[in-house]
Every structure is written in structure tokens, then in C-alpha cells.
């Protein structure tokens, strides 16, 4: 973290022993160790927060891309549906117009009745 070699660490320890004294040196060493531990945890938390924000930023960009793709797909579908809707509307209008016209007169139904006396003799059935 601080890139201190073992020799430099020994010099710092000797100076601390002279300046602080042998009675208070263990307490100061524990305090310094606790502070360094807190500092390491703080740095780890900051790194994790930065990593999480970078991932969230990537997810936000992906969400924006997906929304844009969905919007384009919806527009394409609406563009494809419009001709079909106009064709169906035209077919409905044609059907309604055909239904509104009066029906042509029906021909005399008796001439098409196969079993009426005026139609002629009945066909013989095969008796097997």
C-alpha cells in the first residue's frame, strides 16, 4: 500500500521506540494497526462503490438501448398494421354496400323443384 521495504520499516520502528518510549509503544502500535485496518476497509468500500456505479451505468445504458429497440419495433409493427387495417376497412365497406343493395329477383322456384308435378317424371331408383 505505501510501498515500504523491511529496512525502512525497521528504521521507523526504531525512531518510534526512541520517540514514544517502550511503555507506550505497544498501545500506539495497536492504535496505528486499527487505523490502518479502518483505512483499508474504507478503501475497499470506496472501490466496491465505484465498481457498483460503473456496473449500474452499464445497466442504464443497456436499458436505454433496449427501450429504443422496443420503441423501434413498436413503430415498425404499427407501420405494418396500417395497410392491413385499411384493407379490412375497405372490405367491410364493400360488404356493407353489397348488403345494402336490394337482392335480385328470384326466379320461379317451381321450375327448380325436382319433385313437383310440373318438373316431369321422377327419376327411377335402382333396386338392388
N, C-alpha and C positions, 0 to 999 in steps of 0.2 A: 504494500500500500504506500508506504513512504520511501521504499527502496533504500533501506538502511542495512549496511553489512553488519556482520557479527562484531568486527573490530570497533566500528562506530558505536554499536550498542554497548560494548564494554566501557568505552570512554564516557558515554552518557551515564551509565550506572555508577562509575567511579566518581564523577562530578556530583551526581545526586547523593551519593553516600557522604561526600565531604560537605556539601551544602546543607542537606536536610538532617543528616545525622543518623546513626544506626537505630535509635529508638523509634523515630517516626517513619523511617524508610519503608517498612512493610505496609503500614497504613496508606502511605502515599502511593505505593505500587498497586495496592488493591483499588484505590480510587482511580488511578490512571487506567488500570485494566478495565474497570467498569465503564469509564468514559469512552475508552476505545471500543468496547463492545457495543455501547449505545450508538456510537458513530457508525460502526459497521452495519448495525441494524437499520439505522436511518438511511444510509447509502443504499442498502438493499431494498428498502421500501420505495425510495425515490426511483431506483431502476425499475422496480416492478410497476410503479405508477406510469412511468414513461412508456414502458413496453405495452401496458394495457391501453394507454391512449393511442399509441400507434396502431394497435390492432383494431381499436374502435374506429379510428379514422379510416382504416381499410374497409371495415364493415360498412361504414357510412357511404363510402364511395361505391361499394358493391350494391348497396340498397338503392342508391340513386341510379345506377346503371340498370338494375332490374326494373325500377319504376319506369324509366324511359323506354325500355324494351316492351313492357306491358302496355304502355300508352301507344307505342307504335303498332303493336299487334291489334289493339282495340280499334285504332284508326283504320288499319288495313281491313279488319273484319267488317267495320261499318261501310267502308267503300265497296266491299264485295257484296254486301247485303242489299245495298240500294238498288242495283239493277234487278235483283230478284223481286224486291218489294214492288217496283214499278211494273214488272211483268205480271205479278199476281194481281195487282190493282187493275191492270188492263184486262186481264182475263175475267175478273169479277164484273167489270163494266160491260164487257161483251156478253157475258152470261145474263146479266140483268136486262140488257137491251133485248136479247133474244127472248127472254121470258115475258117481256112487256109487249112484244108483238103478238097480234092475235094468231091463233093457230089456223093453219089452212083447213078448208072444209074437208071433212072426212068423206071418203067415197061410200057408196051404198054398201053397207055391211053385209047384206044378204048375198051379194054375189061372191063374197069370200067365205060364206058359211058352207063348209063341205057337206054338211048333213041336212041341209034344208031341201025340201022337195024341188025347188026351182034349180038347184045346183046339179041335178041329174041323178043317175043311179049311183047307189053306194058301191064302193069297191068291194069285191068279194074277198072274204078271208080264206086263207089256206087252212084246210082242215087236215091236220096230220095225225 
